[in-house]
Amino acid sequence: MKKFFLLIAVLLVGLGAFAQDRAAEDAALAANPHYVFGYNDFIRPELFEAPSAAPKGYEPFYIAHYGRHGSRFAWNKRTYTWIDEVLKDAKQKDNLTEFGLKLQEAYEPFAATCIPQTGDLTRKGWDQHRAIAKHMYKSYPKIFKRNPSIFAASSSSYRAMMSMQAFCTGLKECDPKLDLYAQMSTIYFDDCIPESGQNPNKIGPQDNLPRARVDQIDAYTSDLVDTDALLRRVFKDPDAQLGDKKGSWLYELYTAYIGVNSLDFDANLPELFSYDELLGFYKSDCVYFYHETRHALNYAALVKTLIGSADQALAKDRPSVKLRFGHDYVLDEYLVLTGVNNFGKELPSIEDAYVYYPVRDIPMGANVQFIFYKSKKSPDVLVKVVLDGREGTLPVEPVSGHYYKWSDYKAWLTETVINKLK
């Protein structure tokens, strides 16, 4: 009986913590409406924080960075072409509302501008990575003033390669004499885009992590946004125009809308979505990303290279910086595997996905940096994590503040990731 009451007490404490975390996330979303643009939002370097003071005697020695490409045009050409084609067809059939006519008139030139630049990095995306690089340089002068070895690699995506180039440009603007080399090669795909078929070291399929089922996701997300009400603002008869493709067409339109802030020009699209509707789509995206992380162990090469590269770098006398550039879904899996800021947690309810898998943390230009510290007076190496310019938490006991023993964290990574591989 005592064990039963103890179990109940533990469960109540856990549920109380979930409730507090949800309240905190609700407050963050309300205070920063741009967060509901989620993974199509963009990083804001002006919100980055200065690093906290390290424990006495410790200085930064090695940085392991992974960054998502910066702001871009929509990656899928259908976001522009399909929306444009349907609106033109609906106009010809007299199936557009007054609002729909305004949308069609604005979308046609918008699509014409965007189509040839599908997937391309924008100037905003370029500037984001230059700013991130300069913040890194300013935050860790004791690394960069010691002539560190700096090596960058990216996926084969043009926007990732251009983001890498922008980041390297930002560092060079801080110090033209930096020893910096950048490359795009499949031999570096283990920690750029490990699941790529071009990766010569791609690991085989691994066991799935416990995640929500697709039917649970469909049931949950269908209640978040009134799809028919939204489409009736555009079409007189949405069913006649789109049939069973109503949901997918609307999602492409939503994707276009939440991506306009990443562009270098004013899209001039008429206002369609309310904040509550955007929040509904946002929560749906969080659930989708949570569901997709069931495949996280397929990305375990990210952790293997994190451990291996860190141990090699720490064994040297010269400091170093490893820069990697890729994509949102890779970063999402990386955060899950490394347990940063509670990513990776199995959820008691699908409704908590937006709290523990917030896609606002993987916007354009999102990046995670593991900073390693050494001391002349102690053999213990310390590590901290910085996500999007703010120091975060790791799933082991800290030494002080946001600083953790690398040996403790490496043991956790080995137990939870490496030892689970087939």
C-alpha positions, 0 to 999 in steps of 0.5 A: 500500500505504501508503494502504491501511494508513493507511485501516485505521489510521483505521478502527481509530481510529474503531472504538476511539472508538465502543467508548469511547463505547458503554462510557461510555453503558453506564456512564451507563445503569447508574448512572442506571436512570431513563434507560431510561424514555427520552423518557417520563422527565422532566427533573431540574432539580436535576441542572443544572450552573452555566455555565462561565466564558466567555473573558475579556472575553465576556458573554452577550447572546442566548439561543435556546431550544427546549423540549419540553413538560413531563411529561404524561399519555400523548398517545394515548388508546389507551394507556389505553382499549385496554389497559383494554378488552383486560384486561376482555375477557380477565378475562371469558374467564378468560384472565388469569393471577394477575398479569394479574388484579392488573393488570386490577384496578389498570388499570381505575381508573388508566385511568378517571383518565387518559382524560379528561386524555389529553395534558394537562400535569401539575403536575410538568410545570408545575413543571419549566418553572418550574424551568428558567426560574429556572435560566436566569435564575440562570445568565445574570444579565448578560442578565436584569439589562439589561432584555432583550426576551423573546419566547416562542412555542409549537406549538398543543398545549395541553401546549406552550402550558401549558409556555410559560406555566409557563416565563414564570411562572418568569421573572416570579417571578424578576423581575416587571418583565421585558419578556416577551411570549408568543404562539401563532401559525402564523407562528412555527411555523418554529421551533416545529413546522415540519413542521405543515401549518398552517405557512405557510412549510413547506418541501417534502420534502427528500432523506433522510439515510442511515439504517437500513432498516426491515427492519434495525430490525425484525430488530434490535429483535425480539431485544431483548425477549421479547414472548411471555414478557412477555405470558404473565405477563398472559394464559394464552393471548396468541395467542388474546387478541391475535392479530397485535396482540401487539407493538403492545398490549404497546408501549402497555402499556409506554408507560403504565408508563414514563409513570407517573413523570410523573403527579401520583399513584401509579398503583399498577400491579403491577411488570411489566418488569425493568430488562433488558426496559426497557433493550431497549425503550429501545434499540428507541426509540433505533433508531426515533428514529434511523430517523425522523431520515432526514427531518431536512432537512424541519425545516431551518427550525429552522436557518434561524431559528436563524441569522436570529434570532441575526444580528438579535439580535446586531446590536442593542444590547439583549440578548434571549431567544427561547423556543420550545416544542414536542415531542420529535420536533422537538427530536430533528431539531433536535439532528441538524441542529445536530450537538449532542453528536454527534447527526446522525452516520451510524452504522456499526451500528444497534447504536450508535443508543442511544449517539448518538441517546439518547432519554434526552436528550429527556425531558419538559421537555428543552431546548436553549439556544444562548447567544451571547456578545459582547465589546467588544474583539473582533468575534468572537461566541462561542456555546455549547450547553446541553442539559438543563442541561449544556454540550455540544459543537458540531461545530467547533473550540472557542475554549476549553472549550465556547465556539465562534466563531459564524462557524465554527458558522454556516458549518458549519450553512450547509454541512451544512443550508442548502446541501443544501436543494432 
